[in-house]
Amino acid sequence: QVQLVESGGGWVQPGGSLRLSCTASGTILSIGSMGWYHQAPGNERNLVAAVTVGGATNYADSVKGRFTISRDNAKKTVYLQMNSLRPEDTAVYYCHVFANWQNYWGQGTQVTTSS
C-alpha cells in the first residue's frame, strides 16, 4: 500500500504564493508520474500539473507561467510552487501518484485565494 501526505495549502491574497508538497511512502516497487489536480465545488477534478520520472512536465493552460511543478525522486516527493495566485485558483488540491502500477490520491489540501 502507498500513502500520500500533502502539505502547504492555506489562504493567500490575490497575487500571493503558496507551495504544496506531497510525499509518497509505503512499499513502493515502482513510481511513475506525479502530479496535482484541483477540484472546486460543483466542478470536476482537473489536472493542474504533472511531472514524469524523467522530469518532463505538463501544465493546464490556466496555470502556465504561474505554477511550477518539480519532484525529488530520492525523497519520493512532488512539489507545486504556485505564484500570482488568483481567486479562480481556489479549490481543493489533490496529489496524484502512479505507483506500483496503480493510481493513488492524497487526501486533498484546500487552497483559498481571496482578499
C-alpha positions in Angstrom: 0.0 0.0 0.0 1.1 3.5 -0.8 0.3 6.5 1.4 0.5 10.1 0.2 0.8 13.0 2.7 0.2 16.5 1.4 1.1 19.8 3.0 1.2 23.5 2.2 -2.3 24.6 1.5 -3.9 27.7 3.1 -5.3 31.1 2.4 -3.5 33.8 0.4 -4.4 37.1 -1.1 -4.5 37.5 -4.8 -1.0 37.8 -6.2 0.4 35.7 -3.4 2.3 32.4 -3.4 2.0 29.0 -1.9 4.0 25.8 -2.2 2.4 22.4 -1.9 4.3 19.2 -1.1 3.3 15.6 -1.4 5.4 12.7 -0.2 4.8 9.0 -1.0 5.6 6.3 1.5 5.0 2.6 2.0 6.0 -0.4 -0.1 6.9 1.3 -3.4 8.2 -1.0 -6.1 7.8 1.4 -9.0 6.9 5.1 -9.2 5.9 6.9 -12.3 4.2 10.2 -13.0 3.4 12.5 -10.0 1.1 15.5 -10.2 -1.5 17.8 -8.8 -5.2 18.1 -9.6 -7.7 20.5 -8.3 -11.4 20.5 -7.7 -13.7 23.5 -6.9 -17.2 23.0 -5.5 -19.5 21.7 -8.2 -16.7 21.1 -10.7 -14.8 18.1 -11.9 -11.3 17.2 -10.7 -8.9 18.5 -13.3 -5.2 18.3 -13.9 -3.1 21.2 -12.8 0.3 19.9 -13.5 2.2 16.6 -13.8 5.8 15.6 -14.0 7.3 12.3 -15.2 10.2 10.4 -13.7 12.5 12.0 -16.3 11.3 15.5 -15.5 9.0 16.2 -18.4 6.2 18.5 -17.3 2.6 19.2 -18.4 0.5 22.1 -17.2 -3.1 23.2 -17.5 -3.3 26.3 -19.7 -4.7 28.3 -16.9 -1.5 28.0 -14.7 1.2 28.1 -17.3 3.8 30.7 -16.4 2.5 30.9 -12.8 2.9 27.4 -11.4 5.9 25.2 -11.4 5.9 21.5 -10.6 9.0 19.6 -9.6 9.9 16.4 -7.9 12.7 14.8 -5.8 12.9 11.2 -6.8 15.1 10.2 -3.9 12.5 11.7 -1.4 9.5 10.5 -3.5 8.1 14.0 -3.2 6.4 16.2 -5.6 6.1 20.0 -5.2 3.9 22.6 -6.7 5.1 26.2 -6.5 2.1 28.5 -7.1 2.8 32.1 -7.8 0.5 35.0 -8.8 -2.5 33.2 -7.3 -5.9 34.2 -8.5 -9.4 33.8 -6.9 -10.2 31.3 -9.6 -7.4 29.1 -8.3 -9.4 28.5 -5.1 -10.0 24.7 -4.9 -9.0 21.5 -3.1 -5.7 20.4 -4.5 -5.1 16.6 -4.7 -1.8 14.9 -5.1 -1.7 12.1 -7.6 1.0 9.4 -7.9 1.2 6.4 -10.3 3.0 3.8 -8.2 3.1 0.1 -8.2 1.1 0.3 -11.5 -1.8 1.9 -9.7 -3.2 5.4 -9.2 -3.0 6.9 -5.7 -4.6 10.1 -4.4 -3.8 12.3 -1.5 -6.5 13.5 0.9 -6.6 16.9 -0.6 -5.5 20.3 0.7 -7.5 23.5 0.5 -6.1 26.5 -1.3 -8.1 29.7 -1.0 -7.2 32.9 -2.7 -9.3 35.9 -1.7 -9.0 39.5 -0.5 
